[in-house]
Amino acid sequence: MTTVQDGKAVKLQGNPAHPHTAGVLCTKVSRYIERNDHAERLLQPLKRVGPKGSGRFEPVSWDAALSDIAERLNVLSRNNSSESILPYSYAGTMGLVQGESMDRRFFHKMGASLLDRTICSTAGGEALSFTLGGKVGMRVQFFADAKLILIWGSNSIASNLHFWRHAQAAKRAGAKLVCIDPRRTETADKCDEHIALLPGTDAALAFALIHELIVNDWLDHDYIERHTLGWEPLRERALQWPPARAAAVCGVPEAQIVALARAYGTSRPAAIRLNYGMQRVRGGGNAARAIACLPALVGAWRERAGGLLLSSSGQFPMDRAALQRPDLLAGRRPRTINMSTIGDALLDTVNPVRALVVYNSNPVAVAPESGKVVAGFAREDLFTVVLEQFQTDTADYADYVLPATTQLEHWDIHTSYGHTDVLLNRPALAPRGEARSNAWVFRELARRMGFDEPCFSDDDETLCRSAFAPGTIDVEELQAQGFSSLKLPDAPFAEGGFPTPSGRCEFFSARLAAQGQDGLPDHLPNYEPAGSSTEFPLAMISPPARNFLNSSFVNVRSLRAIEGEPLLEIHEADAAARGIVDGAMVRVFNRRGEHRCRAEVSRRARPGVVHGLGIWWRKLGVDGTNVNQLTSQRLTDIGRGPTFYDCLVEVAPDA
């Protein structure tokens, strides 16, 4: 909710009538007015006049910019090179209208290359689809009634504040909270127990828990028989994982694993809040599958406060075909390029990308192995258009930068991966300067390129109404109060009914087996396992800094002042062995590159693991890099996702 005086936002607050948020905003979003009114907002179209990467631009009119962009894209299309045009976008607005409507129609009509949008969550998301049938799970408000909550791969205080409110209510009522995370996060500080496993060993821990559930008979045999598929082969595999074996792999005490299994097997109801941190490694999909098996084994799904939640986004009845209009492809099957390997894609000389349109993302900062990403963006023969609110690292490499609206200035529809309410985003302010919504830009480009289908005339409000099929949500409620709750059962899988092909929780997935993969979950060691290299002996993870959202908010001065500067958290033993003192400048390096930053000798790091907190804009780094100089473009086992947390490095004092 925004209070406006004389055309300016003077107050921003959550909606106190919204039950999931109760008027509370996280620290980041509470500074959104500062971001909206930032002195460095892009307020007019810009055309590059200096070398790529120099950030030198001059103002240009919207008409001149759009006409030139349309002409250059038309030339590629006329030369049968539509696939050399690539859209690159992700979740910069988190909205259906400004993120996946008119833009998708535009690129489908053109026949441009498709983008595999993998950079955040596909390993875990597809893993859940193969196990539970989709991104579905327990409802977040019922965590408040649980007696045991495992917070697995999530710094909920920083990234999932509204869930944390329910977890705190459960704790006050006597529930035990366990944080499973390599880093001792702010959330771990507030939990009853912290299990600091090594990166990429989550599946081993899950299998040890299943082992203990079996040998102690903490199983719901009726639920397993009636509502699961593949129990016997899962049982056989789990029995190969006694706690001692998992303890050696995970780098945690055996007694801690045994105690956790006992708590999970004997507490009712028990709930798991799984998040995406644990799936950004080679075996991330298999790990998510193994963890997702746990609730069915103990019958936790029988109760509304039992089960698991990774994401609720699969429960929303979105009409993506109406929004995105894939029919405009007219039978063409363009190539698909994975956004997580954009560095290699832009350096491909056999099937080159010749034009790139970036919106809702900052790939030069956020994509892995950024040395290659920068080299690709620096190509003088690559025509690049960036829709942005600020002069980001990526915008510095654009031929045109087009000023985009913020959440306070445009229409949108939002779903959630934490709760199950549809949200309406009404503009509270007129756009600053000449800023325009993403949908407006693609409408105008479509007009200039002669796309005359009626769907290219839909305005932003019409697109909002197209997001859901008629009758699937309460439109009147949405318009009246700004949100509408989905009508869902309290305990969706109490009697099975999973949205899998079998209707059961699929421990064994025939669909995965048909793809040539193991139908059962398994523990797959990291590409770069901790302790496997003498040259690069430290495992590095790069969790988000508490006050940033990926690379968003990095330029909000009040938030950057809290974070200070790019940091590497390192355990005191690892620091001492390298002659590193707290506050010293260090070199973090591997064969992919080098990054210089300040070291923080920290209790948050366990031995053998360092934390490169991200994601800072490269231009704000000491040497114009960030932690993604070190990460690789290798992909996950399931979902083709990035492996940001599967990364070995060495650290040395900066000479």
LUMVEXNU-66058 format. One record per residue (C-alpha): x, y, z; residue in three letters. Coordinates in steps of 0.2 Angstrom, whole numbers, padded with zeros to 4 digits, always signed. Layout:
! residues N
XYZALA
...
END
This chain:
! residues 655
+0000+0000+0000MET
+0007+0017-0005THR
+0003+0034+0002THR
+0005+0047-0012VAL
+0005+0066-0009GLN
+0008+0079-0023ASP
+0012+0065-0035GLY
+0026+0057-0024LYS
+0026+0042-0014ALA
+0028+0046+0005VAL
+0024+0030+0013LYS
+0025+0012+0009LEU
+0018-0002+0019GLN
+0011-0019+0018GLY
-0008-0022+0017ASN
-0013-0026+0035PRO
-0029-0035+0029ALA
-0018-0048+0020HIS
-0017-0063+0032PRO
+0000-0069+0025HIS
+0009-0053+0027THR
-0001-0044+0040ALA
+0006-0027+0034GLY
+0024-0032+0037VAL
+0038-0028+0024LEU
+0055-0035+0023CYS
+0070-0023+0025THR
+0073-0023+0006LYS
+0055-0019+0000VAL
+0053-0007+0014SER
+0066+0004+0005ARG
+0057+0003-0011TYR
+0052+0022-0012ILE
+0071+0026-0010GLU
+0074+0014-0025ARG
+0059+0022-0035ASN
+0065+0040-0032ASP
+0084+0036-0034HIS
+0094+0050-0042ALA
+0101+0037-0054GLU
+0085+0031-0061ARG
+0085+0030-0080LEU
+0072+0042-0086LEU
+0075+0043-0105GLN
+0080+0031-0118PRO
+0099+0031-0121LEU
+0110+0026-0136LYS
+0128+0020-0134ARG
+0142+0032-0140VAL
+0157+0024-0132GLY
+0165+0006-0132PRO
+0154-0008-0125LYS
+0156-0009-0106GLY
+0161+0010-0105SER
+0144+0016-0099GLY
+0145+0030-0112ARG
+0128+0035-0119PHE
+0118+0050-0126GLU
+0099+0053-0124PRO
+0088+0048-0139VAL
+0069+0049-0142SER
+0058+0034-0139TRP
+0053+0035-0158ASP
+0071+0035-0164ALA
+0076+0021-0152ALA
+0061+0010-0156LEU
+0062+0013-0175SER
+0080+0008-0176ASP
+0078-0007-0164ILE
+0063-0013-0175ALA
+0072-0011-0191GLU
+0088-0020-0185ARG
+0077-0035-0179LEU
+0067-0035-0195ASN
+0083-0036-0205VAL
+0088-0052-0195LEU
+0070-0059-0198SER
+0070-0055-0216ARG
+0087-0064-0218ASN
+0079-0080-0210ASN
+0090-0077-0195SER
+0076-0075-0182SER
+0084-0088-0171GLU
+0099-0077-0170SER
+0088-0065-0159ILE
+0087-0070-0141LEU
+0077-0063-0127PRO
+0085-0064-0110TYR
+0074-0061-0095SER
+0069-0068-0078TYR
+0060-0062-0062ALA
+0065-0043-0060GLY
+0047-0038-0058THR
+0040-0055-0052MET
+0024-0051-0062GLY
+0015-0061-0075LEU
+0011-0045-0086VAL
+0028-0036-0086GLN
+0037-0053-0086GLY
+0029-0065-0097GLU
+0015-0058-0108SER
+0017-0046-0122MET
+0036-0050-0123ASP
+0033-0068-0126ARG
+0020-0064-0139ARG
+0032-0053-0148PHE
+0046-0066-0148PHE
+0035-0080-0153HIS
+0028-0070-0168LYS
+0046-0067-0173MET
+0052-0085-0171GLY
+0066-0079-0160ALA
+0076-0092-0150SER
+0068-0098-0134LEU
+0076-0095-0117LEU
+0077-0109-0105ASP
+0074-0099-0089ARG
+0083-0110-0077THR
+0094-0098-0066ILE
+0085-0100-0050CYS
+0074-0115-0046SER
+0072-0127-0060THR
+0082-0141-0052ALA
+0071-0141-0036GLY
+0055-0137-0046GLY
+0057-0151-0058GLU
+0062-0163-0045ALA
+0046-0159-0035LEU
+0036-0162-0052SER
+0043-0179-0053PHE
+0040-0184-0035THR
+0024-0174-0030LEU
+0017-0169-0047GLY
+0021-0151-0047GLY
+0027-0136-0036LYS
+0014-0140-0023VAL
+0014-0143-0004GLY
+0007-0138+0012MET
+0000-0121+0015ARG
+0012-0109+0024VAL
+0000-0103+0038GLN
-0001-0121+0045PHE
+0018-0121+0049PHE
+0012-0112+0065ALA
+0004-0128+0071ASP
+0019-0140+0068ALA
+0028-0148+0082LYS
+0044-0150+0072LEU
+0050-0139+0058ILE
+0065-0143+0047LEU
+0071-0127+0038ILE
+0081-0134+0024TRP
+0092-0123+0013GLY
+0084-0107+0018SER
+0089-0091+0027ASN
+0071-0088+0031SER
+0073-0072+0041ILE
+0082-0064+0026ALA
+0072-0072+0011SER
+0055-0078+0018ASN
+0050-0067+0032LEU
+0032-0071+0031HIS
+0035-0090+0033PHE
+0047-0085+0048TRP
+0032-0077+0057ARG
+0023-0094+0057HIS
+0038-0103+0062ALA
+0041-0092+0077GLN
+0023-0095+0082ALA
+0026-0113+0082ALA
+0042-0111+0092LYS
+0032-0101+0105ARG
+0020-0115+0106ALA
+0034-0128+0109GLY
+0039-0133+0092ALA
+0057-0137+0089LYS
+0066-0128+0074LEU
+0081-0136+0065VAL
+0091-0127+0052CYS
+0100-0137+0039ILE
+0112-0126+0030ASP
+0131-0126+0027PRO
+0131-0108+0033ARG
+0126-0102+0051ARG
+0114-0090+0045THR
+0103-0077+0054GLU
+0090-0091+0054THR
+0101-0104+0061ALA
+0105-0092+0075ASP
+0086-0092+0080LYS
+0083-0111+0078CYS
+0085-0124+0091ASP
+0098-0133+0081GLU
+0109-0130+0066HIS
+0116-0144+0056ILE
+0131-0137+0046ALA
+0132-0150+0032LEU
+0145-0148+0017LEU
+0138-0141+0001PRO
+0130-0154-0010GLY
+0127-0167+0003THR
+0109-0165+0007ASP
+0103-0181-0002ALA
+0115-0191+0009ALA
+0108-0183+0024LEU
+0090-0187+0018ALA
+0094-0205+0015PHE
+0102-0207+0032ALA
+0085-0201+0039LEU
+0076-0213+0029ILE
+0087-0227+0035HIS
+0083-0223+0053GLU
+0065-0222+0049LEU
+0066-0239+0042ILE
+0076-0248+0056VAL
+0066-0240+0070ASN
+0050-0243+0061ASP
+0045-0224+0062TRP
+0035-0227+0046LEU
+0016-0225+0041ASP
+0014-0241+0032HIS
-0004-0238+0028ASP
+0001-0221+0019TYR
+0015-0229+0010ILE
+0005-0243+0004GLU
-0010-0233-0002ARG
-0002-0217-0008HIS
+0016-0220-0014THR
+0025-0228-0028LEU
+0042-0237-0028GLY
+0044-0240-0009TRP
+0053-0256-0010GLU
+0068-0250-0021PRO
+0069-0234-0011LEU
+0070-0244+0005ARG
+0084-0255-0003GLU
+0094-0239-0008ARG
+0091-0230+0009ALA
+0097-0245+0019LEU
+0114-0242+0011GLN
+0115-0226+0020TRP
+0118-0229+0039PRO
+0121-0213+0048PRO
+0139-0216+0050ALA
+0141-0216+0031ARG
+0131-0200+0029ALA
+0140-0192+0043ALA
+0157-0194+0034ALA
+0150-0187+0018VAL
+0141-0173+0026CYS
+0154-0168+0038GLY
+0143-0168+0053VAL
+0142-0179+0069PRO
+0133-0196+0067GLU
+0124-0192+0083ALA
+0117-0177+0076GLN
+0109-0186+0061ILE
+0102-0200+0073VAL
+0094-0187+0084ALA
+0087-0178+0069LEU
+0079-0194+0062ALA
+0072-0198+0079ARG
+0064-0181+0080ALA
+0057-0182+0063TYR
+0051-0200+0065GLY
+0042-0197+0082THR
+0035-0179+0081SER
+0018-0176+0075ARG
+0015-0165+0065PRO
+0032-0163+0057ALA
+0035-0150+0043ALA
+0049-0146+0031ILE
+0052-0129+0023ARG
+0063-0133+0009LEU
+0071-0119-0001ASN
+0082-0117-0017TYR
+0099-0115-0009GLY
+0102-0134-0008MET
+0098-0137-0026GLN
+0111-0126-0034ARG
+0124-0141-0035VAL
+0126-0155-0047ARG
+0115-0167-0038GLY
+0102-0153-0033GLY
+0087-0161-0041GLY
+0090-0178-0034ASN
+0093-0171-0016ALA
+0076-0162-0018ALA
+0068-0178-0023ARG
+0075-0187-0008ALA
+0069-0174+0004ILE
+0052-0174-0004ALA
+0050-0192+0000CYS
+0051-0190+0018LEU
+0034-0183+0022PRO
+0025-0198+0014ALA
+0036-0211+0024LEU
+0029-0204+0040VAL
+0012-0200+0034GLY
+0015-0181+0038ALA
+0003-0177+0024TRP
-0012-0183+0034ARG
-0011-0167+0044GLU
-0013-0149+0038ARG
+0003-0144+0048ALA
+0013-0159+0041GLY
+0021-0161+0024GLY
+0033-0150+0014LEU
+0033-0134+0005LEU
+0046-0129-0008LEU
+0035-0118-0019SER
+0016-0116-0020SER
+0017-0108-0038SER
+0011-0124-0046GLY
-0006-0122-0037GLN
-0011-0106-0046PHE
-0023-0109-0061PRO
-0013-0097-0073MET
-0018-0097-0091ASP
+0000-0095-0098ARG
-0006-0099-0116ALA
-0018-0084-0116ALA
-0004-0073-0109LEU
+0010-0079-0120GLN
+0002-0085-0136ARG
+0014-0099-0141PRO
+0002-0102-0156ASP
+0010-0087-0164LEU
+0025-0098-0167LEU
+0014-0106-0181ALA
+0022-0123-0180GLY
+0040-0117-0179ARG
+0052-0125-0167ARG
+0066-0112-0163PRO
+0081-0118-0154ARG
+0081-0116-0135THR
+0096-0108-0126ILE
+0099-0110-0107ASN
+0101-0094-0098MET
+0113-0102-0086SER
+0125-0105-0100THR
+0123-0088-0108ILE
+0142-0085-0108GLY
+0145-0100-0119ASP
+0130-0096-0130ALA
+0136-0078-0133LEU
+0154-0085-0138LEU
+0147-0098-0150ASP
+0153-0094-0168THR
+0144-0108-0176VAL
+0126-0103-0172ASN
+0129-0085-0166PRO
+0117-0074-0156VAL
+0117-0058-0166ARG
+0104-0048-0156ALA
+0100-0049-0138LEU
+0085-0041-0129VAL
+0087-0041-0110VAL
+0074-0036-0097TYR
+0070-0041-0079ASN
+0088-0047-0077SER
+0106-0042-0075ASN
+0115-0057-0083PRO
+0133-0049-0083VAL
+0131-0049-0064ALA
+0121-0064-0060VAL
+0125-0077-0073ALA
+0139-0090-0069PRO
+0157-0089-0075GLU
+0155-0071-0078SER
+0172-0069-0087GLY
+0164-0078-0102LYS
+0148-0068-0100VAL
+0157-0051-0101VAL
+0167-0057-0116ALA
+0151-0062-0125GLY
+0142-0045-0121PHE
+0157-0036-0126ALA
+0156-0042-0144ARG
+0154-0027-0156GLU
+0144-0037-0168ASP
+0131-0041-0155LEU
+0116-0029-0155PHE
+0110-0027-0137THR
+0094-0019-0130VAL
+0092-0018-0111VAL
+0076-0012-0103LEU
+0081-0006-0086GLU
+0078+0005-0071GLN
+0096+0008-0068PHE
+0113+0008-0077GLN
+0118-0010-0071THR
+0133-0020-0076ASP
+0122-0027-0091THR
+0116-0010-0096ALA
+0134-0004-0098ASP
+0135-0016-0113TYR
+0119-0011-0122ALA
+0117-0002-0138ASP
+0101+0005-0132TYR
+0095+0006-0114VAL
+0076+0009-0112LEU
+0070+0016-0096PRO
+0058+0004-0087ALA
+0044+0007-0074THR
+0045+0001-0056THR
+0031-0009-0046GLN
+0024+0008-0041LEU
+0021+0013-0058GLU
+0013-0001-0068HIS
+0000-0014-0069TRP
+0004-0032-0065ASP
-0003-0048-0058ILE
+0008-0058-0045HIS
+0007-0076-0039THR
+0018-0082-0025SER
+0030-0097-0021TYR
+0026-0095-0002GLY
+0008-0093+0000HIS
-0008-0096-0011THR
-0015-0078-0014ASP
-0016-0070-0031VAL
-0011-0051-0030LEU
-0016-0036-0040LEU
-0002-0023-0043ASN
-0010-0006-0047ARG
+0000+0008-0052PRO
+0001+0021-0037ALA
+0012+0034-0047LEU
+0014+0040-0064ALA
+0030+0034-0072PRO
+0045+0045-0068ARG
+0052+0054-0083GLY
+0050+0044-0099GLU
+0049+0027-0091ALA
+0038+0015-0099ARG
+0032-0003-0094SER
+0039-0018-0103ASN
+0023-0023-0110ALA
+0021-0005-0118TRP
+0039-0007-0126VAL
+0035-0024-0134PHE
+0018-0017-0140ARG
+0027-0003-0149GLU
+0040-0014-0156LEU
+0026-0025-0163ALA
+0017-0011-0171ARG
+0033-0005-0180ARG
+0037-0022-0186MET
+0020-0024-0194GLY
+0013-0037-0182PHE
-0006-0034-0184ASP
-0014-0048-0174GLU
-0027-0041-0162PRO
-0017-0048-0147CYS
-0004-0035-0149PHE
-0016-0021-0145SER
-0020-0028-0128ASP
-0016-0015-0115ASP
-0009-0019-0098ASP
-0025-0020-0089GLU
-0032-0032-0102THR
-0017-0042-0100LEU
-0020-0043-0081CYS
-0037-0050-0084ARG
-0030-0063-0096SER
-0019-0071-0083ALA
-0032-0083-0077PHE
-0045-0093-0086ALA
-0063-0086-0082PRO
-0070-0093-0066GLY
-0054-0099-0058THR
-0051-0084-0046ILE
-0063-0072-0038ASP
-0060-0056-0049VAL
-0072-0045-0039GLU
-0062-0050-0023GLU
-0046-0046-0031LEU
-0051-0029-0037GLN
-0059-0025-0021ALA
-0045-0029-0009GLN
-0030-0032-0020GLY
-0028-0050-0017PHE
-0039-0066-0018SER
-0036-0082-0010SER
-0036-0099-0019LEU
-0049-0111-0013LYS
-0038-0126-0007LEU
-0040-0140+0005PRO
-0031-0138+0022ASP
-0022-0154+0020ALA
-0021-0157+0001PRO
-0013-0175+0001PHE
-0021-0182+0017ALA
-0029-0195+0006GLU
-0016-0195-0008GLY
-0022-0188-0024GLY
-0005-0181-0029PHE
-0005-0173-0046PRO
+0007-0186-0053THR
+0003-0198-0067PRO
-0001-0212-0054SER
-0009-0200-0041GLY
+0004-0206-0028ARG
+0020-0199-0021CYS
+0032-0206-0033GLU
+0048-0212-0025PHE
+0051-0220-0042PHE
+0048-0210-0057SER
+0044-0219-0073ALA
+0045-0202-0082ARG
+0063-0199-0076LEU
+0067-0217-0081ALA
+0060-0215-0098ALA
+0073-0200-0100GLN
+0087-0212-0096GLY
+0089-0206-0078GLN
+0088-0216-0062ASP
+0070-0217-0058GLY
+0075-0217-0039LEU
+0083-0202-0030PRO
+0101-0204-0026ASP
+0116-0195-0019HIS
+0126-0187-0033LEU
+0143-0179-0027PRO
+0147-0162-0032ASN
+0157-0159-0048TYR
+0169-0151-0036GLU
+0167-0160-0019PRO
+0173-0151-0004ALA
+0190-0158+0001GLY
+0193-0166-0016SER
+0207-0154-0022SER
+0223-0149-0015THR
+0225-0135-0027GLU
+0208-0128-0023PHE
+0204-0135-0005PRO
+0189-0123+0000LEU
+0171-0125-0006ALA
+0163-0109-0009MET
+0145-0105-0009ILE
+0138-0088-0013SER
+0122-0085-0004PRO
+0113-0068-0005PRO
+0118-0054+0006ALA
+0104-0051+0018ARG
+0099-0034+0011ASN
+0100-0038-0007PHE
+0088-0048-0018LEU
+0100-0055-0031ASN
+0107-0040-0039SER
+0092-0029-0035SER
+0093-0016-0021PHE
+0112-0016-0023VAL
+0112+0002-0028ASN
+0100+0008-0014VAL
+0112+0017-0003ARG
+0104+0014+0014SER
+0104-0005+0010LEU
+0122-0005+0003ARG
+0127+0005+0019ALA
+0122-0010+0029ILE
+0131-0022+0019GLU
+0146-0012+0017GLY
+0156-0020+0004GLU
+0159-0037-0004PRO
+0164-0050+0009LEU
+0171-0067+0010LEU
+0166-0076+0026GLU
+0180-0088+0031ILE
+0182-0099+0047HIS
+0195-0094+0059GLU
+0205-0111+0056ALA
+0205-0108+0037ASP
+0210-0090+0039ALA
+0224-0094+0051ALA
+0231-0107+0040ALA
+0233-0094+0026ARG
+0239-0080+0036GLY
+0223-0070+0034ILE
+0216-0059+0047VAL
+0199-0051+0049ASP
+0196-0037+0038GLY
+0211-0041+0026ALA
+0209-0040+0008MET
+0210-0057+0000VAL
+0211-0065-0017ARG
+0198-0079-0020VAL
+0203-0089-0036PHE
+0201-0105-0046ASN
+0205-0109-0064ARG
+0190-0099-0070ARG
+0195-0083-0063GLY
+0200-0072-0048GLU
+0190-0060-0037HIS
+0197-0048-0024ARG
+0187-0043-0008CYS
+0188-0041+0010ARG
+0189-0056+0022ALA
+0178-0058+0037GLU
+0184-0071+0049VAL
+0167-0077+0054SER
+0158-0089+0065ARG
+0145-0091+0051ARG
+0158-0101+0041ALA
+0162-0120+0045ARG
+0179-0127+0042PRO
+0182-0130+0023GLY
+0168-0119+0017VAL
+0169-0100+0013VAL
+0154-0089+0008HIS
+0156-0076-0005GLY
+0140-0065-0001LEU
+0132-0059-0017GLY
+0126-0053-0028ILE
+0136-0036-0029TRP
+0136-0027-0046TRP
+0153-0030-0054ARG
+0157-0012-0055LYS
+0156-0010-0036LEU
+0169-0023-0033GLY
+0187-0019-0030VAL
+0193-0025-0047ASP
+0177-0025-0057GLY
+0172-0043-0053THR
+0160-0052-0041ASN
+0159-0070-0035VAL
+0152-0076-0052ASN
+0169-0074-0059GLN
+0173-0090-0050LEU
+0157-0100-0053THR
+0155-0113-0067SER
+0142-0116-0081GLN
+0140-0134-0077ARG
+0122-0139-0075LEU
+0111-0149-0062THR
+0106-0167-0064ASP
+0088-0162-0066ILE
+0081-0146-0073GLY
+0096-0140-0082ARG
+0099-0127-0068GLY
+0115-0118-0062PRO
+0128-0125-0050THR
+0132-0109-0041PHE
+0136-0118-0024TYR
+0147-0132-0032ASP
+0163-0122-0033CYS
+0180-0125-0026LEU
+0192-0110-0023VAL
+0208-0105-0014GLU
+0210-0090-0004VAL
+0226-0080-0001ALA
+0231-0063+0006PRO
+0230-0049-0007ASP
+0248-0045-0010ALA
END
